[in-house]
Amino acid sequence: MASVKSRSLCAAIIAWVYTHWTILLRASTTKYNITMQHRNIPYEYREWTASNGQKCSSYTCKYFNFYPYHLISFPADTEQEMKDKIDELLDNRVQYEYKRKLSNAGAAEYYASKSTHDNYTGD
């Protein structure tokens, strides 16, 4: 019975620490891993210290990992540059769809051109 109380007490302590720690992180005024939005697209601002001691920062967006973009993530040095990149991707979706269709058609044509004797594709 004592071990059940110990486990529930540990769980309560962990829950309390987690709750208060996240409140402290949210209330922080430093710009470490802050998530922002532009046109309902999330992006992050990060600061870190490089191995040589230099302070670094960057904006990163990981939202466009779907058709027609298929971008895992992309960086920007300034917030305005990030907003411009997001605007460019959203405003030119039709062009990205066209380019994706061309790319897929080119790959399909290349693989279809391989004969049974010369089927090396380089993959």
A tleap script that builds the chain and sets N, CA, C and O, in Angstrom:
source leaprc.protein.ff14SB
mol = sequence {
  NMET ALA SER VAL LYS SER ARG SER LEU CYS
  ALA ALA ILE ILE ALA TRP VAL TYR THR HIE
  TRP THR ILE LEU LEU ARG ALA SER THR THR
  LYS TYR ASN ILE THR MET GLN HIE ARG ASN
  ILE PRO TYR GLU TYR ARG GLU TRP THR ALA
  SER ASN GLY GLN LYS CYS SER SER TYR THR
  CYS LYS TYR PHE ASN PHE TYR PRO TYR HIE
  LEU ILE SER PHE PRO ALA ASP THR GLU GLN
  GLU MET LYS ASP LYS ILE ASP GLU LEU LEU
  ASP ASN ARG VAL GLN TYR GLU TYR LYS ARG
  LYS LEU SER ASN ALA GLY ALA ALA GLU TYR
  TYR ALA SER LYS SER THR HIE ASP ASN TYR
  THR GLY CASP
}
set mol.1.N position { 0.814 -1.185 0.000 }
set mol.1.CA position { 0.000 0.000 0.000 }
set mol.1.C position { 0.864 1.257 0.000 }
set mol.1.O position { 0.507 2.262 -0.615 }
set mol.2.N position { 1.997 1.199 0.688 }
set mol.2.CA position { 2.872 2.361 0.750 }
set mol.2.C position { 3.467 2.691 -0.617 }
set mol.2.O position { 3.686 3.859 -0.936 }
set mol.3.N position { 3.728 1.661 -1.423 }
set mol.3.CA position { 4.316 1.912 -2.741 }
set mol.3.C position { 3.321 2.603 -3.660 }
set mol.3.O position { 3.734 3.396 -4.508 }
set mol.4.N position { 2.030 2.334 -3.526 }
set mol.4.CA position { 1.006 3.005 -4.326 }
set mol.4.C position { 0.953 4.474 -3.952 }
set mol.4.O position { 0.854 5.335 -4.826 }
set mol.5.N position { 1.019 4.773 -2.637 }
set mol.5.CA position { 1.038 6.166 -2.197 }
set mol.5.C position { 2.292 6.876 -2.689 }
set mol.5.O position { 2.231 8.037 -3.092 }
set mol.6.N position { 3.424 6.187 -2.658 }
set mol.6.CA position { 4.682 6.776 -3.118 }
set mol.6.C position { 4.612 7.118 -4.601 }
set mol.6.O position { 5.056 8.184 -5.029 }
set mol.7.N position { 4.044 6.192 -5.382 }
set mol.7.CA position { 3.927 6.433 -6.819 }
set mol.7.C position { 2.976 7.591 -7.111 }
set mol.7.O position { 3.259 8.421 -7.976 }
set mol.8.N position { 1.862 7.653 -6.406 }
set mol.8.CA position { 0.919 8.734 -6.665 }
set mol.8.C position { 1.496 10.068 -6.197 }
set mol.8.O position { 1.235 11.103 -6.810 }
set mol.9.N position { 2.281 10.053 -5.111 }
set mol.9.CA position { 2.936 11.274 -4.661 }
set mol.9.C position { 3.979 11.725 -5.677 }
set mol.9.O position { 4.086 12.917 -5.967 }
set mol.10.N position { 4.746 10.785 -6.219 }
set mol.10.CA position { 5.736 11.124 -7.255 }
set mol.10.C position { 5.050 11.670 -8.494 }
set mol.10.O position { 5.519 12.641 -9.087 }
set mol.11.N position { 3.949 11.056 -8.889 }
set mol.11.CA position { 3.212 11.544 -10.057 }
set mol.11.C position { 2.684 12.940 -9.817 }
set mol.11.O position { 2.706 13.773 -10.723 }
set mol.12.N position { 2.204 13.215 -8.603 }
set mol.12.CA position { 1.696 14.543 -8.274 }
set mol.12.C position { 2.818 15.579 -8.302 }
set mol.12.O position { 2.630 16.693 -8.792 }
set mol.13.N position { 3.968 15.213 -7.782 }
set mol.13.CA position { 5.113 16.135 -7.787 }
set mol.13.C position { 5.561 16.412 -9.212 }
set mol.13.O position { 5.830 17.560 -9.565 }
set mol.14.N position { 5.642 15.375 -10.031 }
set mol.14.CA position { 6.049 15.548 -11.431 }
set mol.14.C position { 5.052 16.435 -12.164 }
set mol.14.O position { 5.449 17.317 -12.925 }
set mol.15.N position { 3.758 16.209 -11.941 }
set mol.15.CA position { 2.731 17.033 -12.596 }
set mol.15.C position { 2.850 18.487 -12.162 }
set mol.15.O position { 2.735 19.393 -12.989 }
set mol.16.N position { 3.082 18.722 -10.851 }
set mol.16.CA position { 3.213 20.090 -10.349 }
set mol.16.C position { 4.435 20.776 -10.962 }
set mol.16.O position { 4.345 21.918 -11.413 }
set mol.17.N position { 5.565 20.089 -10.980 }
set mol.17.CA position { 6.797 20.661 -11.532 }
set mol.17.C position { 6.616 20.955 -13.018 }
set mol.17.O position { 7.006 22.023 -13.489 }
set mol.18.N position { 6.033 20.022 -13.756 }
set mol.18.CA position { 5.826 20.221 -15.192 }
set mol.18.C position { 4.923 21.426 -15.441 }
set mol.18.O position { 5.224 22.260 -16.294 }
set mol.19.N position { 3.827 21.521 -14.707 }
set mol.19.CA position { 2.895 22.633 -14.882 }
set mol.19.C position { 3.567 23.964 -14.594 }
set mol.19.O position { 3.445 24.902 -15.381 }
set mol.20.N position { 4.273 24.058 -13.479 }
set mol.20.CA position { 4.897 25.325 -13.117 }
set mol.20.C position { 6.090 25.646 -14.017 }
set mol.20.O position { 6.348 26.814 -14.308 }
set mol.21.N position { 6.806 24.638 -14.450 }
set mol.21.CA position { 7.931 24.866 -15.355 }
set mol.21.C position { 7.453 25.410 -16.696 }
set mol.21.O position { 8.057 26.334 -17.239 }
set mol.22.N position { 6.373 24.845 -17.236 }
set mol.22.CA position { 5.855 25.340 -18.510 }
set mol.22.C position { 5.303 26.743 -18.362 }
set mol.22.O position { 5.401 27.543 -19.292 }
set mol.23.N position { 4.721 27.062 -17.205 }
set mol.23.CA position { 4.254 28.431 -16.974 }
set mol.23.C position { 5.444 29.384 -16.961 }
set mol.23.O position { 5.372 30.470 -17.535 }
set mol.24.N position { 6.535 28.991 -16.313 }
set mol.24.CA position { 7.731 29.833 -16.288 }
set mol.24.C position { 8.306 30.014 -17.690 }
set mol.24.O position { 8.734 31.110 -18.052 }
set mol.25.N position { 8.315 28.941 -18.478 }
set mol.25.CA position { 8.841 29.051 -19.838 }
set mol.25.C position { 7.979 29.963 -20.697 }
set mol.25.O position { 8.499 30.759 -21.479 }
set mol.26.N position { 6.660 29.851 -20.552 }
set mol.26.CA position { 5.768 30.698 -21.337 }
set mol.26.C position { 5.891 32.160 -20.934 }
set mol.26.O position { 5.739 33.045 -21.776 }
set mol.27.N position { 6.163 32.427 -19.659 }
set mol.27.CA position { 6.268 33.800 -19.175 }
set mol.27.C position { 7.630 34.418 -19.478 }
set mol.27.O position { 7.824 35.614 -19.264 }
set mol.28.N position { 8.557 33.634 -19.962 }
set mol.28.CA position { 9.898 34.121 -20.235 }
set mol.28.C position { 9.890 35.162 -21.353 }
set mol.28.O position { 9.140 35.036 -22.321 }
set mol.29.N position { 10.724 36.183 -21.215 }
set mol.29.CA position { 10.790 37.226 -22.241 }
set mol.29.C position { 11.932 36.982 -23.217 }
set mol.29.O position { 12.091 37.738 -24.176 }
set mol.30.N position { 12.717 35.961 -22.997 }
set mol.30.CA position { 13.783 35.669 -23.944 }
set mol.30.C position { 13.201 34.984 -25.164 }
set mol.30.O position { 12.143 34.359 -25.083 }
set mol.31.N position { 13.885 35.098 -26.295 }
set mol.31.CA position { 13.373 34.542 -27.537 }
set mol.31.C position { 13.995 33.187 -27.841 }
set mol.31.O position { 14.556 32.987 -28.918 }
set mol.32.N position { 13.901 32.273 -26.913 }
set mol.32.CA position { 14.383 30.919 -27.154 }
set mol.32.C position { 13.209 30.056 -27.578 }
set mol.32.O position { 12.300 29.816 -26.783 }
set mol.33.N position { 13.213 29.584 -28.826 }
set mol.33.CA position { 12.189 28.672 -29.340 }
set mol.33.C position { 10.777 29.233 -29.193 }
set mol.33.O position { 9.899 28.565 -28.647 }
set mol.34.N position { 10.559 30.427 -29.667 }
set mol.34.CA position { 9.239 31.038 -29.626 }
set mol.34.C position { 8.519 30.740 -30.933 }
set mol.34.O position { 9.077 30.934 -32.013 }
set mol.35.N position { 7.277 30.269 -30.833 }
set mol.35.CA position { 6.475 29.997 -32.013 }
set mol.35.C position { 5.626 31.214 -32.327 }
set mol.35.O position { 4.953 31.759 -31.452 }
set mol.36.N position { 5.661 31.637 -33.585 }
set mol.36.CA position { 4.878 32.774 -34.053 }
set mol.36.C position { 4.060 32.334 -35.254 }
set mol.36.O position { 4.212 31.209 -35.728 }
set mol.37.N position { 3.195 33.206 -35.749 }
set mol.37.CA position { 2.391 32.886 -36.919 }
set mol.37.C position { 2.341 34.071 -37.873 }
set mol.37.O position { 2.355 35.231 -37.462 }
set mol.38.N position { 2.282 33.740 -39.159 }
set mol.38.CA position { 2.039 34.727 -40.210 }
set mol.38.C position { 1.060 34.097 -41.180 }
set mol.38.O position { 1.346 33.044 -41.750 }
set mol.39.N position { -0.077 34.716 -41.375 }
set mol.39.CA position { -1.146 34.183 -42.223 }
set mol.39.C position { -1.538 32.766 -41.785 }
set mol.39.O position { -1.757 31.883 -42.613 }
set mol.40.N position { -1.619 32.576 -40.487 }
set mol.40.CA position { -1.969 31.297 -39.852 }
set mol.40.C position { -0.967 30.184 -40.133 }
set mol.40.O position { -1.305 29.009 -39.993 }
set mol.41.N position { 0.239 30.522 -40.519 }
set mol.41.CA position { 1.309 29.552 -40.735 }
set mol.41.C position { 2.299 29.687 -39.573 }
set mol.41.O position { 2.850 30.768 -39.362 }
set mol.42.N position { 2.535 28.605 -38.813 }
set mol.42.CA position { 3.461 28.702 -37.685 }
set mol.42.C position { 4.925 28.694 -38.133 }
set mol.42.O position { 5.300 28.003 -39.080 }
set mol.43.N position { 5.731 29.472 -37.435 }
set mol.43.CA position { 7.185 29.438 -37.615 }
set mol.43.C position { 7.819 29.739 -36.272 }
set mol.43.O position { 7.167 30.273 -35.375 }
set mol.44.N position { 9.080 29.399 -36.136 }
set mol.44.CA position { 9.767 29.533 -34.850 }
set mol.44.C position { 10.969 30.452 -34.949 }
set mol.44.O position { 11.613 30.560 -35.993 }
set mol.45.N position { 11.249 31.105 -33.843 }
set mol.45.CA position { 12.490 31.866 -33.691 }
set mol.45.C position { 13.336 31.130 -32.665 }
set mol.45.O position { 12.852 30.791 -31.585 }
set mol.46.N position { 14.593 30.883 -32.997 }
set mol.46.CA position { 15.496 30.166 -32.096 }
set mol.46.C position { 16.793 30.931 -31.926 }
set mol.46.O position { 17.311 31.545 -32.859 }
set mol.47.N position { 17.297 30.876 -30.715 }
set mol.47.CA position { 18.630 31.409 -30.409 }
set mol.47.C position { 19.435 30.294 -29.778 }
set mol.47.O position { 18.911 29.492 -29.005 }
set mol.48.N position { 20.730 30.249 -30.117 }
set mol.48.CA position { 21.611 29.249 -29.545 }
set mol.48.C position { 23.032 29.772 -29.589 }
set mol.48.O position { 23.320 30.792 -30.214 }
set mol.49.N position { 23.902 29.060 -28.919 }
set mol.49.CA position { 25.321 29.401 -28.912 }
set mol.49.C position { 26.074 28.305 -29.645 }
set mol.49.O position { 25.949 27.125 -29.315 }
set mol.50.N position { 26.852 28.696 -30.636 }
set mol.50.CA position { 27.632 27.737 -31.421 }
set mol.50.C position { 28.801 27.217 -30.588 }
set mol.50.O position { 29.111 27.748 -29.521 }
set mol.51.N position { 29.431 26.184 -31.091 }
set mol.51.CA position { 30.535 25.579 -30.349 }
set mol.51.C position { 31.715 26.526 -30.173 }
set mol.51.O position { 32.526 26.346 -29.265 }
set mol.52.N position { 31.815 27.546 -31.047 }
set mol.52.CA position { 32.905 28.520 -30.897 }
set mol.52.C position { 32.508 29.694 -30.006 }
set mol.52.O position { 33.270 30.651 -29.874 }
set mol.53.N position { 31.313 29.631 -29.389 }
set mol.53.CA position { 30.869 30.671 -28.473 }
set mol.53.C position { 30.077 31.787 -29.122 }
set mol.53.O position { 29.608 32.691 -28.430 }
set mol.54.N position { 29.917 31.745 -30.429 }
set mol.54.CA position { 29.187 32.793 -31.139 }
set mol.54.C position { 27.680 32.626 -30.928 }
set mol.54.O position { 27.154 31.517 -31.021 }
set mol.55.N position { 26.986 33.741 -30.643 }
set mol.55.CA position { 25.536 33.734 -30.494 }
set mol.55.C position { 24.901 33.661 -31.876 }
set mol.55.O position { 25.273 34.422 -32.770 }
set mol.56.N position { 23.954 32.759 -32.056 }
set mol.56.CA position { 23.291 32.552 -33.348 }
set mol.56.C position { 21.786 32.628 -33.164 }
set mol.56.O position { 21.265 32.382 -32.076 }
set mol.57.N position { 21.098 32.969 -34.239 }
set mol.57.CA position { 19.640 32.977 -34.212 }
set mol.57.C position { 19.120 32.743 -35.623 }
set mol.57.O position { 19.803 33.017 -36.610 }
set mol.58.N position { 17.893 32.230 -35.694 }
set mol.58.CA position { 17.294 31.952 -36.992 }
set mol.58.C position { 15.795 31.767 -36.834 }
set mol.58.O position { 15.307 31.362 -35.779 }
set mol.59.N position { 15.082 32.072 -37.902 }
set mol.59.CA position { 13.658 31.761 -37.993 }
set mol.59.C position { 13.541 30.498 -38.837 }
set mol.59.O position { 14.235 30.360 -39.845 }
set mol.60.N position { 12.667 29.574 -38.434 }
set mol.60.CA position { 12.507 28.317 -39.157 }
set mol.60.C position { 11.022 28.004 -39.301 }
set mol.60.O position { 10.247 28.164 -38.358 }
set mol.61.N position { 10.637 27.558 -40.492 }
set mol.61.CA position { 9.262 27.140 -40.746 }
set mol.61.C position { 9.272 25.693 -41.214 }
set mol.61.O position { 10.011 25.328 -42.128 }
set mol.62.N position { 8.440 24.869 -40.573 }
set mol.62.CA position { 8.356 23.446 -40.919 }
set mol.62.C position { 6.958 23.083 -41.405 }
set mol.62.O position { 6.584 21.910 -41.380 }
set mol.63.N position { 6.192 24.058 -41.840 }
set mol.63.CA position { 4.782 23.834 -42.159 }
set mol.63.C position { 4.545 23.224 -43.538 }
set mol.63.O position { 3.571 22.492 -43.713 }
set mol.64.N position { 5.395 23.496 -44.513 }
set mol.64.CA position { 5.102 23.181 -45.908 }
set mol.64.C position { 5.597 21.794 -46.339 }
set mol.64.O position { 6.146 21.650 -47.431 }
set mol.65.N position { 5.409 20.787 -45.501 }
set mol.65.CA position { 5.838 19.425 -45.825 }
set mol.65.C position { 4.671 18.634 -46.405 }
set mol.65.O position { 4.324 17.571 -45.891 }
set mol.66.N position { 4.061 19.149 -47.477 }
set mol.66.CA position { 2.949 18.483 -48.132 }
set mol.66.C position { 2.909 18.929 -49.588 }
set mol.66.O position { 3.635 19.839 -49.986 }
set mol.67.N position { 2.053 18.281 -50.382 }
set mol.67.CA position { 1.914 18.619 -51.793 }
set mol.67.C position { 1.420 20.050 -51.927 }
set mol.67.O position { 0.526 20.435 -51.173 }
set mol.68.N position { 1.925 20.832 -52.803 }
set mol.68.CA position { 2.934 20.595 -53.819 }
set mol.68.C position { 4.335 21.009 -53.381 }
set mol.68.O position { 5.270 20.931 -54.178 }
set mol.69.N position { 4.502 21.445 -52.141 }
set mol.69.CA position { 5.782 22.034 -51.714 }
set mol.69.C position { 6.815 20.972 -51.344 }
set mol.69.O position { 7.918 20.968 -51.892 }
set mol.70.N position { 6.476 20.084 -50.433 }
set mol.70.CA position { 7.379 19.042 -49.925 }
set mol.70.C position { 8.687 19.627 -49.398 }
set mol.70.O position { 9.766 19.115 -49.694 }
set mol.71.N position { 8.584 20.697 -48.618 }
set mol.71.CA position { 9.748 21.294 -47.960 }
set mol.71.C position { 9.761 20.816 -46.512 }
set mol.71.O position { 8.794 21.029 -45.780 }
set mol.72.N position { 10.830 20.182 -46.104 }
set mol.72.CA position { 10.923 19.726 -44.716 }
set mol.72.C position { 10.947 20.944 -43.791 }
set mol.72.O position { 10.179 21.010 -42.832 }
set mol.73.N position { 11.807 21.885 -44.071 }
set mol.73.CA position { 11.847 23.153 -43.347 }
set mol.73.C position { 12.683 24.131 -44.157 }
set mol.73.O position { 13.447 23.741 -45.040 }
set mol.74.N position { 12.522 25.403 -43.840 }
set mol.74.CA position { 13.374 26.401 -44.482 }
set mol.74.C position { 13.678 27.509 -43.484 }
set mol.74.O position { 12.829 27.863 -42.666 }
set mol.75.N position { 14.897 28.062 -43.549 }
set mol.75.CA position { 15.313 29.087 -42.599 }
set mol.75.C position { 15.196 30.490 -43.181 }
set mol.75.O position { 15.043 30.678 -44.387 }
set mol.76.N position { 15.274 31.465 -42.282 }
set mol.76.CA position { 15.362 32.873 -42.664 }
set mol.76.C position { 16.151 33.595 -41.575 }
set mol.76.O position { 16.090 33.231 -40.401 }
set mol.77.N position { 16.887 34.615 -41.982 }
set mol.77.CA position { 17.693 35.368 -41.021 }
set mol.77.C position { 16.884 36.405 -40.256 }
set mol.77.O position { 17.178 36.691 -39.095 }
set mol.78.N position { 15.864 36.972 -40.900 }
set mol.78.CA position { 15.049 38.002 -40.251 }
set mol.78.C position { 13.582 37.591 -40.281 }
set mol.78.O position { 13.181 36.734 -41.069 }
set mol.79.N position { 12.801 38.204 -39.426 }
set mol.79.CA position { 11.377 37.894 -39.388 }
set mol.79.C position { 10.689 38.338 -40.682 }
set mol.79.O position { 9.795 37.652 -41.177 }
set mol.80.N position { 11.100 39.472 -41.223 }
set mol.80.CA position { 10.503 39.933 -42.473 }
set mol.80.C position { 10.814 38.980 -43.627 }
set mol.80.O position { 9.959 38.719 -44.473 }
set mol.81.N position { 12.031 38.469 -43.654 }
set mol.81.CA position { 12.396 37.490 -44.684 }
set mol.81.C position { 11.530 36.229 -44.565 }
set mol.81.O position { 11.112 35.674 -45.581 }
set mol.82.N position { 11.257 35.774 -43.340 }
set mol.82.CA position { 10.400 34.614 -43.131 }
set mol.82.C position { 8.986 34.899 -43.626 }
set mol.82.O position { 8.377 34.062 -44.294 }
set mol.83.N position { 8.469 36.068 -43.301 }
set mol.83.CA position { 7.126 36.434 -43.759 }
set mol.83.C position { 7.069 36.507 -45.273 }
set mol.83.O position { 6.082 36.082 -45.875 }
set mol.84.N position { 8.104 37.035 -45.895 }
set mol.84.CA position { 8.149 37.111 -47.362 }
set mol.84.C position { 8.163 35.718 -47.990 }
set mol.84.O position { 7.497 35.483 -48.999 }
set mol.85.N position { 8.924 34.790 -47.391 }
set mol.85.CA position { 8.974 33.419 -47.925 }
set mol.85.C position { 7.622 32.725 -47.781 }
set mol.85.O position { 7.181 32.027 -48.694 }
set mol.86.N position { 6.970 32.914 -46.647 }
set mol.86.CA position { 5.651 32.324 -46.441 }
set mol.86.C position { 4.654 32.904 -47.445 }
set mol.86.O position { 3.870 32.170 -48.047 }
set mol.87.N position { 4.691 34.226 -47.620 }
set mol.87.CA position { 3.810 34.873 -48.599 }
set mol.87.C position { 4.046 34.320 -49.997 }
set mol.87.O position { 3.098 34.042 -50.732 }
set mol.88.N position { 5.318 34.162 -50.361 }
set mol.88.CA position { 5.658 33.674 -51.695 }
set mol.88.C position { 5.123 32.250 -51.911 }
set mol.88.O position { 4.601 31.940 -52.982 }
set mol.89.N position { 5.251 31.395 -50.903 }
set mol.89.CA position { 4.766 30.023 -51.028 }
set mol.89.C position { 3.243 29.971 -51.113 }
set mol.89.O position { 2.692 29.215 -51.914 }
set mol.90.N position { 2.568 30.763 -50.300 }
set mol.90.CA position { 1.108 30.753 -50.310 }
set mol.90.C position { 0.538 31.402 -51.568 }
set mol.90.O position { -0.420 30.894 -52.152 }
set mol.91.N position { 1.119 32.512 -51.982 }
set mol.91.CA position { 0.585 33.260 -53.121 }
set mol.91.C position { 0.857 32.581 -54.456 }
set mol.91.O position { 0.149 32.840 -55.429 }
set mol.92.N position { 1.861 31.724 -54.524 }
set mol.92.CA position { 2.242 31.078 -55.783 }
set mol.92.C position { 2.024 29.571 -55.756 }
set mol.92.O position { 2.774 28.824 -56.384 }
set mol.93.N position { 1.013 29.127 -55.042 }
set mol.93.CA position { 0.736 27.687 -54.934 }
set mol.93.C position { 0.504 27.047 -56.303 }
set mol.93.O position { 0.954 25.927 -56.542 }
set mol.94.N position { -0.190 27.741 -57.200 }
set mol.94.CA position { -0.483 27.187 -58.525 }
set mol.94.C position { 0.816 26.905 -59.284 }
set mol.94.O position { 0.936 25.876 -59.950 }
set mol.95.N position { 1.782 27.811 -59.184 }
set mol.95.CA position { 3.073 27.590 -59.851 }
set mol.95.C position { 3.796 26.385 -59.254 }
set mol.95.O position { 4.409 25.606 -59.984 }
set mol.96.N position { 3.726 26.227 -57.926 }
set mol.96.CA position { 4.368 25.084 -57.285 }
set mol.96.C position { 3.683 23.778 -57.684 }
set mol.96.O position { 4.352 22.757 -57.843 }
set mol.97.N position { 2.356 23.795 -57.848 }
set mol.97.CA position { 1.654 22.601 -58.317 }
set mol.97.C position { 2.099 22.243 -59.732 }
set mol.97.O position { 2.328 21.072 -60.035 }
set mol.98.N position { 2.220 23.247 -60.598 }
set mol.98.CA position { 2.662 23.021 -61.979 }
set mol.98.C position { 4.074 22.438 -62.006 }
set mol.98.O position { 4.338 21.482 -62.735 }
set mol.99.N position { 4.978 23.010 -61.216 }
set mol.99.CA position { 6.355 22.508 -61.163 }
set mol.99.C position { 6.408 21.084 -60.617 }
set mol.99.O position { 7.203 20.271 -61.087 }
set mol.100.N position { 5.571 20.776 -59.630 }
set mol.100.CA position { 5.545 19.431 -59.064 }
set mol.100.C position { 5.057 18.426 -60.110 }
set mol.100.O position { 5.605 17.329 -60.220 }
set mol.101.N position { 4.017 18.802 -60.886 }
set mol.101.CA position { 3.515 17.910 -61.939 }
set mol.101.C position { 4.576 17.676 -63.006 }
set mol.101.O position { 4.729 16.553 -63.488 }
set mol.102.N position { 5.312 18.725 -63.383 }
set mol.102.CA position { 6.404 18.564 -64.352 }
set mol.102.C position { 7.476 17.626 -63.819 }
set mol.102.O position { 7.963 16.755 -64.541 }
set mol.103.N position { 7.837 17.802 -62.575 }
set mol.103.CA position { 8.862 16.956 -61.956 }
set mol.103.C position { 8.414 15.501 -61.916 }
set mol.103.O position { 9.187 14.602 -62.248 }
set mol.104.N position { 7.173 15.267 -61.511 }
set mol.104.CA position { 6.646 13.897 -61.454 }
set mol.104.C position { 6.567 13.282 -62.851 }
set mol.104.O position { 6.884 12.105 -63.025 }
set mol.105.N position { 6.147 14.067 -63.848 }
set mol.105.CA position { 6.058 13.564 -65.219 }
set mol.105.C position { 7.438 13.228 -65.765 }
set mol.105.O position { 7.606 12.221 -66.453 }
set mol.106.N position { 8.436 14.072 -65.460 }
set mol.106.CA position { 9.806 13.800 -65.895 }
set mol.106.C position { 10.358 12.522 -65.283 }
set mol.106.O position { 11.011 11.733 -65.966 }
set mol.107.N position { 10.096 12.317 -63.997 }
set mol.107.CA position { 10.559 11.092 -63.337 }
set mol.107.C position { 9.860 9.874 -63.918 }
set mol.107.O position { 10.491 8.840 -64.139 }
set mol.108.N position { 8.559 9.989 -64.169 }
set mol.108.CA position { 7.813 8.856 -64.748 }
set mol.108.C position { 8.340 8.521 -66.143 }
set mol.108.O position { 8.480 7.345 -66.477 }
set mol.109.N position { 8.630 9.521 -66.952 }
set mol.109.CA position { 9.155 9.301 -68.301 }
set mol.109.C position { 10.534 8.638 -68.246 }
set mol.109.O position { 10.834 7.744 -69.038 }
set mol.110.N position { 11.361 9.083 -67.310 }
set mol.110.CA position { 12.699 8.505 -67.175 }
set mol.110.C position { 12.617 7.020 -66.821 }
set mol.110.O position { 13.293 6.198 -67.440 }
set mol.111.N position { 11.796 6.673 -65.831 }
set mol.111.CA position { 11.687 5.272 -65.432 }
set mol.111.C position { 11.022 4.428 -66.520 }
set mol.111.O position { 11.366 3.258 -66.685 }
set mol.112.N position { 10.072 5.006 -67.264 }
set mol.112.CA position { 9.411 4.272 -68.345 }
set mol.112.C position { 10.365 4.012 -69.507 }
set mol.112.O position { 10.181 3.050 -70.253 }
set mol.113.N position { 11.384 4.859 -69.670 }
set mol.113.CA position { 12.314 4.702 -70.789 }
set mol.113.C position { 13.327 3.583 -70.576 }
set mol.113.O position { 14.036 3.214 -71.512 }
set mol.114.N position { 13.408 3.051 -69.397 }
set mol.114.CA position { 14.374 1.994 -69.104 }
set mol.114.C position { 13.883 0.663 -69.664 }
set mol.114.O position { 12.745 0.260 -69.420 }
set mol.115.N position { 14.740 -0.011 -70.409 }
set mol.115.CA position { 14.381 -1.316 -70.958 }
set mol.115.C position { 14.703 -2.400 -69.938 }
set mol.115.O position { 15.269 -2.122 -68.881 }
set mol.116.N position { 14.343 -3.614 -70.255 }
set mol.116.CA position { 14.639 -4.719 -69.340 }
set mol.116.C position { 16.126 -4.997 -69.244 }
set mol.116.O position { 16.597 -5.475 -68.213 }
set mol.117.N position { 16.869 -4.708 -70.294 }
set mol.117.CA position { 18.317 -4.971 -70.270 }
set mol.117.C position { 19.100 -3.801 -69.698 }
set mol.117.O position { 20.177 -3.996 -69.135 }
set mol.118.N position { 18.584 -2.609 -69.831 }
set mol.118.CA position { 19.265 -1.422 -69.307 }
set mol.118.C position { 18.343 -0.735 -68.302 }
set mol.118.O position { 17.796 0.334 -68.570 }
set mol.119.N position { 18.185 -1.363 -67.153 }
set mol.119.CA position { 17.239 -0.830 -66.172 }
set mol.119.C position { 17.920 -0.126 -65.009 }
set mol.119.O position { 17.286 0.100 -63.978 }
set mol.120.N position { 19.191 0.227 -65.144 }
set mol.120.CA position { 19.867 0.948 -64.075 }
set mol.120.C position { 19.320 2.367 -63.992 }
set mol.120.O position { 19.349 3.112 -64.972 }
set mol.121.N position { 18.828 2.730 -62.825 }
set mol.121.CA position { 18.227 4.062 -62.649 }
set mol.121.C position { 19.079 4.989 -61.791 }
set mol.121.O position { 18.773 6.175 -61.676 }
set mol.122.N position { 20.118 4.477 -61.201 }
set mol.122.CA position { 20.954 5.301 -60.348 }
set mol.122.C position { 20.431 5.433 -58.920 }
set mol.122.O position { 21.030 6.134 -58.105 }
set mol.123.N position { 19.327 4.772 -58.612 }
set mol.123.CA position { 18.755 4.854 -57.268 }
set mol.123.C position { 19.567 4.068 -56.281 }
set mol.123.O position { 19.230 4.026 -55.098 }
savepdb mol mol.pdb
quit
